[in-house]
Amino acid sequence: MRGLAVLPDEQLDEQGFLTVGTRLGLQAGAVDLATGRLDDLPMPFAVVGGGLPAHVVAAGRGGHWTVLDVVEGRVLQMTSADVRTLGARALVLREKLARERAAEW
């Protein structure tokens, strides 16, 4: 990712993640999990900002989620409340819609 997005060799923080997504032509953003609904987020998304390493929510709906602990190499089954304990924000990436890509030109 660093080579594609031309980032320094520092730790990839939240802003760096969003910069990478934008430079790769994706729509990138952070969603406050205190107000955002998990069901409304595009999959997968990363959960950050809770003092823990980032976790990736890979799949789920209706309050049941499959979460990847990328540091420990584990797959966890969690409720929505459990996911929110992992961090305060969700980092999301999605492909831009055709009209969004055309507007940039």
Backbone as XML, in Angstrom:
<?xml version="1.0"?>
<chain id="A" units="angstrom">
  <residue number="1" name="MET">
    <atom name="N" x="0.816" y="-1.178" z="0.000"/>
    <atom name="CA" x="0.000" y="0.000" z="0.000"/>
    <atom name="C" x="0.866" y="1.250" z="0.000"/>
  </residue>
  <residue number="2" name="ARG">
    <atom name="N" x="1.935" y="1.229" z="0.765"/>
    <atom name="CA" x="2.772" y="2.424" z="0.867"/>
    <atom name="C" x="3.328" y="2.835" z="-0.493"/>
  </residue>
  <residue number="3" name="GLY">
    <atom name="N" x="3.784" y="1.852" z="-1.266"/>
    <atom name="CA" x="4.354" y="2.154" z="-2.574"/>
    <atom name="C" x="3.329" y="2.706" z="-3.537"/>
  </residue>
  <residue number="4" name="LEU">
    <atom name="N" x="2.127" y="2.147" z="-3.519"/>
    <atom name="CA" x="1.077" y="2.611" z="-4.417"/>
    <atom name="C" x="0.609" y="4.017" z="-4.077"/>
  </residue>
  <residue number="5" name="ALA">
    <atom name="N" x="0.543" y="4.326" z="-2.787"/>
    <atom name="CA" x="-0.006" y="5.614" z="-2.366"/>
    <atom name="C" x="1.072" y="6.639" z="-2.034"/>
  </residue>
  <residue number="6" name="VAL">
    <atom name="N" x="2.328" y="6.280" z="-2.155"/>
    <atom name="CA" x="3.460" y="7.156" z="-1.879"/>
    <atom name="C" x="3.364" y="7.736" z="-0.468"/>
  </residue>
  <residue number="7" name="LEU">
    <atom name="N" x="3.521" y="6.846" z="0.519"/>
    <atom name="CA" x="3.501" y="7.251" z="1.923"/>
    <atom name="C" x="4.869" y="7.021" z="2.541"/>
  </residue>
  <residue number="8" name="PRO">
    <atom name="N" x="5.198" y="7.788" z="3.574"/>
    <atom name="CA" x="6.478" y="7.552" z="4.262"/>
    <atom name="C" x="6.444" y="6.227" z="5.018"/>
  </residue>
  <residue number="9" name="ASP">
    <atom name="N" x="7.592" y="5.790" z="5.491"/>
    <atom name="CA" x="7.712" y="4.510" z="6.181"/>
    <atom name="C" x="7.303" y="4.578" z="7.646"/>
  </residue>
  <residue number="10" name="GLU">
    <atom name="N" x="6.467" y="5.486" z="8.014"/>
    <atom name="CA" x="5.986" y="5.610" z="9.383"/>
    <atom name="C" x="4.788" y="4.684" z="9.588"/>
  </residue>
  <residue number="11" name="GLN">
    <atom name="N" x="4.362" y="4.575" z="10.860"/>
    <atom name="CA" x="3.184" y="3.770" z="11.176"/>
    <atom name="C" x="1.972" y="4.337" z="10.439"/>
  </residue>
  <residue number="12" name="LEU">
    <atom name="N" x="1.127" y="3.459" z="9.933"/>
    <atom name="CA" x="-0.061" y="3.886" z="9.191"/>
    <atom name="C" x="-1.166" y="4.224" z="10.190"/>
  </residue>
  <residue number="13" name="ASP">
    <atom name="N" x="-1.379" y="5.518" z="10.416"/>
    <atom name="CA" x="-2.413" y="5.958" z="11.348"/>
    <atom name="C" x="-3.722" y="6.187" z="10.592"/>
  </residue>
  <residue number="14" name="GLU">
    <atom name="N" x="-4.714" y="6.700" z="11.303"/>
    <atom name="CA" x="-6.028" y="6.905" z="10.703"/>
    <atom name="C" x="-5.960" y="7.827" z="9.491"/>
  </residue>
  <residue number="15" name="GLN">
    <atom name="N" x="-5.278" y="8.955" z="9.618"/>
    <atom name="CA" x="-5.185" y="9.885" z="8.495"/>
    <atom name="C" x="-4.434" y="9.261" z="7.327"/>
  </residue>
  <residue number="16" name="GLY">
    <atom name="N" x="-3.384" y="8.502" z="7.612"/>
    <atom name="CA" x="-2.645" y="7.815" z="6.560"/>
    <atom name="C" x="-3.515" y="6.820" z="5.812"/>
  </residue>
  <residue number="17" name="PHE">
    <atom name="N" x="-4.341" y="6.071" z="6.540"/>
    <atom name="CA" x="-5.269" y="5.111" z="5.939"/>
    <atom name="C" x="-6.225" y="5.824" z="4.989"/>
  </residue>
  <residue number="18" name="LEU">
    <atom name="N" x="-6.789" y="6.943" z="5.444"/>
    <atom name="CA" x="-7.723" y="7.692" z="4.606"/>
    <atom name="C" x="-7.028" y="8.291" z="3.393"/>
  </residue>
  <residue number="19" name="THR">
    <atom name="N" x="-5.794" y="8.733" z="3.568"/>
    <atom name="CA" x="-5.013" y="9.262" z="2.448"/>
    <atom name="C" x="-4.753" y="8.180" z="1.407"/>
  </residue>
  <residue number="20" name="VAL">
    <atom name="N" x="-4.383" y="6.983" z="1.871"/>
    <atom name="CA" x="-4.157" y="5.863" z="0.951"/>
    <atom name="C" x="-5.408" y="5.595" z="0.129"/>
  </residue>
  <residue number="21" name="GLY">
    <atom name="N" x="-6.548" y="5.499" z="0.788"/>
    <atom name="CA" x="-7.794" y="5.237" z="0.069"/>
    <atom name="C" x="-8.087" y="6.283" z="-0.988"/>
  </residue>
  <residue number="22" name="THR">
    <atom name="N" x="-7.913" y="7.539" z="-0.627"/>
    <atom name="CA" x="-8.169" y="8.630" z="-1.566"/>
    <atom name="C" x="-7.203" y="8.588" z="-2.741"/>
  </residue>
  <residue number="23" name="ARG">
    <atom name="N" x="-5.925" y="8.363" z="-2.459"/>
    <atom name="CA" x="-4.933" y="8.312" z="-3.539"/>
    <atom name="C" x="-5.149" y="7.131" z="-4.467"/>
  </residue>
  <residue number="24" name="LEU">
    <atom name="N" x="-5.774" y="6.072" z="-3.960"/>
    <atom name="CA" x="-6.073" y="4.912" z="-4.798"/>
    <atom name="C" x="-7.392" y="5.072" z="-5.553"/>
  </residue>
  <residue number="25" name="GLY">
    <atom name="N" x="-8.023" y="6.240" z="-5.414"/>
    <atom name="CA" x="-9.240" y="6.522" z="-6.165"/>
    <atom name="C" x="-10.510" y="6.031" z="-5.500"/>
  </residue>
  <residue number="26" name="LEU">
    <atom name="N" x="-10.445" y="5.741" z="-4.214"/>
    <atom name="CA" x="-11.610" y="5.276" z="-3.480"/>
    <atom name="C" x="-12.202" y="6.416" z="-2.664"/>
  </residue>
  <residue number="27" name="GLN">
    <atom name="N" x="-13.455" y="6.260" z="-2.286"/>
    <atom name="CA" x="-14.037" y="7.189" z="-1.331"/>
    <atom name="C" x="-13.659" y="6.670" z="0.048"/>
  </residue>
  <residue number="28" name="ALA">
    <atom name="N" x="-13.018" y="7.493" z="0.849"/>
    <atom name="CA" x="-12.538" y="7.094" z="2.176"/>
    <atom name="C" x="-13.114" y="8.028" z="3.214"/>
  </residue>
  <residue number="29" name="GLY">
    <atom name="N" x="-13.494" y="7.458" z="4.356"/>
    <atom name="CA" x="-14.033" y="8.296" z="5.411"/>
    <atom name="C" x="-14.021" y="7.602" z="6.751"/>
  </residue>
  <residue number="30" name="ALA">
    <atom name="N" x="-14.243" y="8.397" z="7.783"/>
    <atom name="CA" x="-14.339" y="7.879" z="9.149"/>
    <atom name="C" x="-15.757" y="8.132" z="9.648"/>
  </residue>
  <residue number="31" name="VAL">
    <atom name="N" x="-16.321" y="7.131" z="10.313"/>
    <atom name="CA" x="-17.684" y="7.222" z="10.837"/>
    <atom name="C" x="-17.619" y="7.080" z="12.348"/>
  </residue>
  <residue number="32" name="ASP">
    <atom name="N" x="-18.271" y="7.981" z="13.065"/>
    <atom name="CA" x="-18.343" y="7.920" z="14.517"/>
    <atom name="C" x="-19.287" y="6.786" z="14.901"/>
  </residue>
  <residue number="33" name="LEU">
    <atom name="N" x="-18.782" y="5.797" z="15.613"/>
    <atom name="CA" x="-19.600" y="4.639" z="15.967"/>
    <atom name="C" x="-20.616" y="4.937" z="17.063"/>
  </residue>
  <residue number="34" name="ALA">
    <atom name="N" x="-20.489" y="6.083" z="17.733"/>
    <atom name="CA" x="-21.487" y="6.458" z="18.735"/>
    <atom name="C" x="-22.800" y="6.856" z="18.068"/>
  </residue>
  <residue number="35" name="THR">
    <atom name="N" x="-22.707" y="7.327" z="16.826"/>
    <atom name="CA" x="-23.913" y="7.776" z="16.128"/>
    <atom name="C" x="-24.199" y="6.979" z="14.853"/>
  </residue>
  <residue number="36" name="GLY">
    <atom name="N" x="-23.188" y="6.338" z="14.272"/>
    <atom name="CA" x="-23.381" y="5.594" z="13.026"/>
    <atom name="C" x="-23.903" y="4.185" z="13.275"/>
  </residue>
  <residue number="37" name="ARG">
    <atom name="N" x="-24.715" y="3.701" z="12.356"/>
    <atom name="CA" x="-25.240" y="2.337" z="12.443"/>
    <atom name="C" x="-24.296" y="1.384" z="11.711"/>
  </residue>
  <residue number="38" name="LEU">
    <atom name="N" x="-23.910" y="0.321" z="12.378"/>
    <atom name="CA" x="-23.012" y="-0.657" z="11.763"/>
    <atom name="C" x="-23.624" y="-1.246" z="10.498"/>
  </residue>
  <residue number="39" name="ASP">
    <atom name="N" x="-24.929" y="-1.478" z="10.502"/>
    <atom name="CA" x="-25.602" y="-2.057" z="9.338"/>
    <atom name="C" x="-25.508" y="-1.170" z="8.097"/>
  </residue>
  <residue number="40" name="ASP">
    <atom name="N" x="-25.258" y="0.118" z="8.287"/>
    <atom name="CA" x="-25.193" y="1.054" z="7.160"/>
    <atom name="C" x="-23.796" y="1.164" z="6.548"/>
  </residue>
  <residue number="41" name="LEU">
    <atom name="N" x="-22.792" y="0.563" z="7.175"/>
    <atom name="CA" x="-21.416" y="0.709" z="6.713"/>
    <atom name="C" x="-21.075" y="-0.322" z="5.636"/>
  </residue>
  <residue number="42" name="PRO">
    <atom name="N" x="-20.285" y="0.079" z="4.638"/>
    <atom name="CA" x="-19.848" y="-0.887" z="3.623"/>
    <atom name="C" x="-18.823" y="-1.853" z="4.220"/>
  </residue>
  <residue number="43" name="MET">
    <atom name="N" x="-18.915" y="-3.106" z="3.836"/>
    <atom name="CA" x="-17.992" y="-4.132" z="4.331"/>
    <atom name="C" x="-16.805" y="-4.249" z="3.396"/>
  </residue>
  <residue number="44" name="PRO">
    <atom name="N" x="-15.669" y="-4.595" z="3.874"/>
    <atom name="CA" x="-15.257" y="-4.604" z="5.276"/>
    <atom name="C" x="-14.921" y="-3.186" z="5.721"/>
  </residue>
  <residue number="45" name="PHE">
    <atom name="N" x="-14.855" y="-2.986" z="7.043"/>
    <atom name="CA" x="-14.403" y="-1.714" z="7.584"/>
    <atom name="C" x="-13.530" y="-1.972" z="8.803"/>
  </residue>
  <residue number="46" name="ALA">
    <atom name="N" x="-12.660" y="-1.000" z="9.090"/>
    <atom name="CA" x="-11.751" y="-1.121" z="10.228"/>
    <atom name="C" x="-12.307" y="-0.321" z="11.402"/>
  </residue>
  <residue number="47" name="VAL">
    <atom name="N" x="-12.143" y="-0.860" z="12.612"/>
    <atom name="CA" x="-12.559" y="-0.167" z="13.830"/>
    <atom name="C" x="-11.294" y="0.301" z="14.543"/>
  </residue>
  <residue number="48" name="VAL">
    <atom name="N" x="-11.231" y="1.613" z="14.831"/>
    <atom name="CA" x="-10.032" y="2.209" z="15.437"/>
    <atom name="C" x="-10.438" y="3.186" z="16.540"/>
  </residue>
  <residue number="49" name="GLY">
    <atom name="N" x="-9.437" y="3.635" z="17.282"/>
    <atom name="CA" x="-9.646" y="4.719" z="18.228"/>
    <atom name="C" x="-10.062" y="4.293" z="19.614"/>
  </residue>
  <residue number="50" name="GLY">
    <atom name="N" x="-9.801" y="3.050" z="19.981"/>
    <atom name="CA" x="-10.167" y="2.610" z="21.314"/>
    <atom name="C" x="-8.985" y="2.183" z="22.150"/>
  </residue>
  <residue number="51" name="GLY">
    <atom name="N" x="-7.783" y="2.555" z="21.724"/>
    <atom name="CA" x="-6.601" y="2.157" z="22.456"/>
    <atom name="C" x="-6.147" y="0.738" z="22.160"/>
  </residue>
  <residue number="52" name="LEU">
    <atom name="N" x="-6.862" y="0.050" z="21.289"/>
    <atom name="CA" x="-6.516" y="-1.310" z="20.855"/>
    <atom name="C" x="-6.017" y="-1.250" z="19.416"/>
  </residue>
  <residue number="53" name="PRO">
    <atom name="N" x="-5.293" y="-2.284" z="18.980"/>
    <atom name="CA" x="-4.970" y="-2.342" z="17.549"/>
    <atom name="C" x="-6.267" y="-2.395" z="16.725"/>
  </residue>
  <residue number="54" name="ALA">
    <atom name="N" x="-6.188" y="-1.947" z="15.488"/>
    <atom name="CA" x="-7.366" y="-1.964" z="14.615"/>
    <atom name="C" x="-7.882" y="-3.384" z="14.439"/>
  </residue>
  <residue number="55" name="HIS">
    <atom name="N" x="-9.190" y="-3.505" z="14.369"/>
    <atom name="CA" x="-9.866" y="-4.754" z="14.040"/>
    <atom name="C" x="-10.636" y="-4.525" z="12.750"/>
  </residue>
  <residue number="56" name="VAL">
    <atom name="N" x="-10.836" y="-5.575" z="11.982"/>
    <atom name="CA" x="-11.564" y="-5.471" z="10.721"/>
    <atom name="C" x="-12.876" y="-6.229" z="10.832"/>
  </residue>
  <residue number="57" name="VAL">
    <atom name="N" x="-13.971" y="-5.518" z="10.597"/>
    <atom name="CA" x="-15.282" y="-6.152" z="10.553"/>
    <atom name="C" x="-15.468" y="-6.635" z="9.118"/>
  </residue>
  <residue number="58" name="ALA">
    <atom name="N" x="-15.452" y="-7.962" z="8.957"/>
    <atom name="CA" x="-15.446" y="-8.553" z="7.623"/>
    <atom name="C" x="-16.837" y="-8.833" z="7.083"/>
  </residue>
  <residue number="59" name="ALA">
    <atom name="N" x="-17.781" y="-9.131" z="7.965"/>
    <atom name="CA" x="-19.124" y="-9.494" z="7.511"/>
    <atom name="C" x="-20.091" y="-9.364" z="8.674"/>
  </residue>
  <residue number="60" name="GLY">
    <atom name="N" x="-21.369" y="-9.339" z="8.333"/>
    <atom name="CA" x="-22.391" y="-9.345" z="9.366"/>
    <atom name="C" x="-23.550" y="-8.447" z="9.036"/>
  </residue>
  <residue number="61" name="ARG">
    <atom name="N" x="-24.591" y="-8.596" z="9.794"/>
    <atom name="CA" x="-25.806" y="-7.789" z="9.723"/>
    <atom name="C" x="-26.651" y="-8.124" z="10.941"/>
  </residue>
  <residue number="62" name="GLY">
    <atom name="N" x="-27.552" y="-7.210" z="11.257"/>
    <atom name="CA" x="-28.539" y="-7.476" z="12.288"/>
    <atom name="C" x="-27.957" y="-7.745" z="13.661"/>
  </residue>
  <residue number="63" name="GLY">
    <atom name="N" x="-26.842" y="-7.121" z="13.982"/>
    <atom name="CA" x="-26.290" y="-7.253" z="15.321"/>
    <atom name="C" x="-25.312" y="-8.386" z="15.526"/>
  </residue>
  <residue number="64" name="HIS">
    <atom name="N" x="-24.991" y="-9.144" z="14.477"/>
    <atom name="CA" x="-24.032" y="-10.249" z="14.575"/>
    <atom name="C" x="-22.933" y="-10.028" z="13.542"/>
  </residue>
  <residue number="65" name="TRP">
    <atom name="N" x="-21.663" y="-9.979" z="14.014"/>
    <atom name="CA" x="-20.557" y="-9.562" z="13.167"/>
    <atom name="C" x="-19.395" y="-10.529" z="13.247"/>
  </residue>
  <residue number="66" name="THR">
    <atom name="N" x="-18.729" y="-10.715" z="12.106"/>
    <atom name="CA" x="-17.490" y="-11.487" z="12.044"/>
    <atom name="C" x="-16.354" y="-10.487" z="11.998"/>
  </residue>
  <residue number="67" name="VAL">
    <atom name="N" x="-15.490" y="-10.549" z="13.015"/>
    <atom name="CA" x="-14.433" y="-9.559" z="13.202"/>
    <atom name="C" x="-13.073" y="-10.249" z="13.142"/>
  </residue>
  <residue number="68" name="LEU">
    <atom name="N" x="-12.141" y="-9.642" z="12.419"/>
    <atom name="CA" x="-10.784" y="-10.165" z="12.326"/>
    <atom name="C" x="-9.876" y="-9.385" z="13.268"/>
  </residue>
  <residue number="69" name="ASP">
    <atom name="N" x="-9.212" y="-10.110" z="14.144"/>
    <atom name="CA" x="-8.156" y="-9.533" z="14.969"/>
    <atom name="C" x="-6.876" y="-9.794" z="14.195"/>
  </residue>
  <residue number="70" name="VAL">
    <atom name="N" x="-6.410" y="-8.782" z="13.464"/>
    <atom name="CA" x="-5.290" y="-8.988" z="12.551"/>
    <atom name="C" x="-3.955" y="-9.131" z="13.278"/>
  </residue>
  <residue number="71" name="VAL">
    <atom name="N" x="-3.871" y="-8.671" z="14.511"/>
    <atom name="CA" x="-2.642" y="-8.809" z="15.290"/>
    <atom name="C" x="-2.504" y="-10.232" z="15.807"/>
  </residue>
  <residue number="72" name="GLU">
    <atom name="N" x="-3.570" y="-10.768" z="16.383"/>
    <atom name="CA" x="-3.548" y="-12.110" z="16.960"/>
    <atom name="C" x="-3.872" y="-13.192" z="15.934"/>
  </residue>
  <residue number="73" name="GLY">
    <atom name="N" x="-4.373" y="-12.785" z="14.765"/>
    <atom name="CA" x="-4.718" y="-13.765" z="13.742"/>
    <atom name="C" x="-5.932" y="-14.599" z="14.108"/>
  </residue>
  <residue number="74" name="ARG">
    <atom name="N" x="-6.936" y="-13.959" z="14.734"/>
    <atom name="CA" x="-8.141" y="-14.671" z="15.163"/>
    <atom name="C" x="-9.375" y="-14.107" z="14.474"/>
  </residue>
  <residue number="75" name="VAL">
    <atom name="N" x="-10.379" y="-14.979" z="14.342"/>
    <atom name="CA" x="-11.690" y="-14.565" z="13.858"/>
    <atom name="C" x="-12.634" y="-14.625" z="15.050"/>
  </residue>
  <residue number="76" name="LEU">
    <atom name="N" x="-13.350" y="-13.526" z="15.278"/>
    <atom name="CA" x="-14.239" y="-13.421" z="16.426"/>
    <atom name="C" x="-15.667" y="-13.198" z="15.956"/>
  </residue>
  <residue number="77" name="GLN">
    <atom name="N" x="-16.615" y="-13.742" z="16.692"/>
    <atom name="CA" x="-18.029" y="-13.458" z="16.468"/>
    <atom name="C" x="-18.453" y="-12.476" z="17.550"/>
  </residue>
  <residue number="78" name="MET">
    <atom name="N" x="-19.024" y="-11.330" z="17.137"/>
    <atom name="CA" x="-19.343" y="-10.274" z="18.094"/>
    <atom name="C" x="-20.726" y="-9.701" z="17.848"/>
  </residue>
  <residue number="79" name="THR">
    <atom name="N" x="-21.280" y="-9.116" z="18.913"/>
    <atom name="CA" x="-22.513" y="-8.345" z="18.792"/>
    <atom name="C" x="-22.142" y="-6.910" z="18.423"/>
  </residue>
  <residue number="80" name="SER">
    <atom name="N" x="-23.137" y="-6.101" z="18.098"/>
    <atom name="CA" x="-22.883" y="-4.692" z="17.782"/>
    <atom name="C" x="-22.255" y="-3.978" z="18.973"/>
  </residue>
  <residue number="81" name="ALA">
    <atom name="N" x="-22.726" y="-4.270" z="20.169"/>
    <atom name="CA" x="-22.161" y="-3.646" z="21.373"/>
    <atom name="C" x="-20.696" y="-4.028" z="21.545"/>
  </residue>
  <residue number="82" name="ASP">
    <atom name="N" x="-20.369" y="-5.293" z="21.265"/>
    <atom name="CA" x="-18.972" y="-5.744" z="21.369"/>
    <atom name="C" x="-18.083" y="-4.996" z="20.377"/>
  </residue>
  <residue number="83" name="VAL">
    <atom name="N" x="-18.564" y="-4.825" z="19.148"/>
    <atom name="CA" x="-17.784" y="-4.126" z="18.119"/>
    <atom name="C" x="-17.492" y="-2.704" z="18.565"/>
  </residue>
  <residue number="84" name="ARG">
    <atom name="N" x="-18.473" y="-2.050" z="19.152"/>
    <atom name="CA" x="-18.288" y="-0.660" z="19.593"/>
    <atom name="C" x="-17.271" y="-0.539" z="20.728"/>
  </residue>
  <residue number="85" name="THR">
    <atom name="N" x="-17.031" y="-1.605" z="21.465"/>
    <atom name="CA" x="-16.024" y="-1.539" z="22.531"/>
    <atom name="C" x="-14.608" y="-1.558" z="21.968"/>
  </residue>
  <residue number="86" name="LEU">
    <atom name="N" x="-14.458" y="-1.921" z="20.698"/>
    <atom name="CA" x="-13.134" y="-2.004" z="20.075"/>
    <atom name="C" x="-12.575" y="-0.643" z="19.683"/>
  </residue>
  <residue number="87" name="GLY">
    <atom name="N" x="-13.452" y="0.330" z="19.460"/>
    <atom name="CA" x="-12.987" y="1.643" z="19.035"/>
    <atom name="C" x="-14.133" y="2.606" z="18.817"/>
  </residue>
  <residue number="88" name="ALA">
    <atom name="N" x="-13.771" y="3.857" z="18.626"/>
    <atom name="CA" x="-14.755" y="4.925" z="18.499"/>
    <atom name="C" x="-15.153" y="5.225" z="17.059"/>
  </residue>
  <residue number="89" name="ARG">
    <atom name="N" x="-14.314" y="4.805" z="16.099"/>
    <atom name="CA" x="-14.568" y="5.143" z="14.704"/>
    <atom name="C" x="-14.406" y="3.938" z="13.793"/>
  </residue>
  <residue number="90" name="ALA">
    <atom name="N" x="-15.163" y="3.978" z="12.713"/>
    <atom name="CA" x="-15.013" y="2.989" z="11.649"/>
    <atom name="C" x="-14.381" y="3.692" z="10.461"/>
  </residue>
  <residue number="91" name="LEU">
    <atom name="N" x="-13.327" y="3.086" z="9.922"/>
    <atom name="CA" x="-12.704" y="3.613" z="8.702"/>
    <atom name="C" x="-13.242" y="2.815" z="7.533"/>
  </residue>
  <residue number="92" name="VAL">
    <atom name="N" x="-13.849" y="3.519" z="6.596"/>
    <atom name="CA" x="-14.518" y="2.847" z="5.484"/>
    <atom name="C" x="-13.918" y="3.277" z="4.158"/>
  </residue>
  <residue number="93" name="LEU">
    <atom name="N" x="-13.871" y="2.347" z="3.245"/>
    <atom name="CA" x="-13.452" y="2.590" z="1.871"/>
    <atom name="C" x="-14.522" y="2.007" z="0.964"/>
  </residue>
  <residue number="94" name="ARG">
    <atom name="N" x="-14.818" y="2.696" z="-0.094"/>
    <atom name="CA" x="-15.709" y="2.123" z="-1.101"/>
    <atom name="C" x="-15.338" y="2.703" z="-2.448"/>
  </residue>
  <residue number="95" name="GLU">
    <atom name="N" x="-15.671" y="1.953" z="-3.477"/>
    <atom name="CA" x="-15.426" y="2.424" z="-4.835"/>
    <atom name="C" x="-16.353" y="3.600" z="-5.108"/>
  </residue>
  <residue number="96" name="LYS">
    <atom name="N" x="-15.836" y="4.599" z="-5.771"/>
    <atom name="CA" x="-16.662" y="5.742" z="-6.124"/>
    <atom name="C" x="-17.692" y="5.331" z="-7.166"/>
  </residue>
  <residue number="97" name="LEU">
    <atom name="N" x="-18.862" y="5.926" z="-7.071"/>
    <atom name="CA" x="-19.897" y="5.696" z="-8.069"/>
    <atom name="C" x="-19.481" y="6.363" z="-9.376"/>
  </residue>
  <residue number="98" name="ALA">
    <atom name="N" x="-20.057" y="5.902" z="-10.478"/>
    <atom name="CA" x="-19.694" y="6.425" z="-11.803"/>
    <atom name="C" x="-19.837" y="7.930" z="-11.865"/>
  </residue>
  <residue number="99" name="ARG">
    <atom name="N" x="-20.896" y="8.473" z="-11.325"/>
    <atom name="CA" x="-21.106" y="9.933" z="-11.391"/>
    <atom name="C" x="-20.077" y="10.680" z="-10.550"/>
  </residue>
  <residue number="100" name="GLU">
    <atom name="N" x="-19.578" y="10.053" z="-9.466"/>
    <atom name="CA" x="-18.541" y="10.683" z="-8.651"/>
    <atom name="C" x="-17.202" y="10.698" z="-9.390"/>
  </residue>
  <residue number="101" name="ARG">
    <atom name="N" x="-16.900" y="9.598" z="-10.112"/>
    <atom name="CA" x="-15.668" y="9.550" z="-10.886"/>
    <atom name="C" x="-15.703" y="10.555" z="-12.017"/>
  </residue>
  <residue number="102" name="ALA">
    <atom name="N" x="-16.841" y="10.683" z="-12.684"/>
    <atom name="CA" x="-16.969" y="11.600" z="-13.809"/>
    <atom name="C" x="-16.828" y="13.049" z="-13.356"/>
  </residue>
  <residue number="103" name="ALA">
    <atom name="N" x="-17.300" y="13.348" z="-12.146"/>
    <atom name="CA" x="-17.241" y="14.721" z="-11.641"/>
    <atom name="C" x="-15.806" y="15.181" z="-11.429"/>
  </residue>
  <residue number="104" name="GLU">
    <atom name="N" x="-14.891" y="14.250" z="-11.153"/>
    <atom name="CA" x="-13.508" y="14.606" z="-10.930"/>
    <atom name="C" x="-12.833" y="15.052" z="-12.227"/>
  </residue>
  <residue number="105" name="TRP">
    <atom name="N" x="-13.302" y="14.585" z="-13.356"/>
    <atom name="CA" x="-12.699" y="14.955" z="-14.625"/>
    <atom name="C" x="-13.158" y="16.323" z="-15.020"/>
  </residue>
</chain>
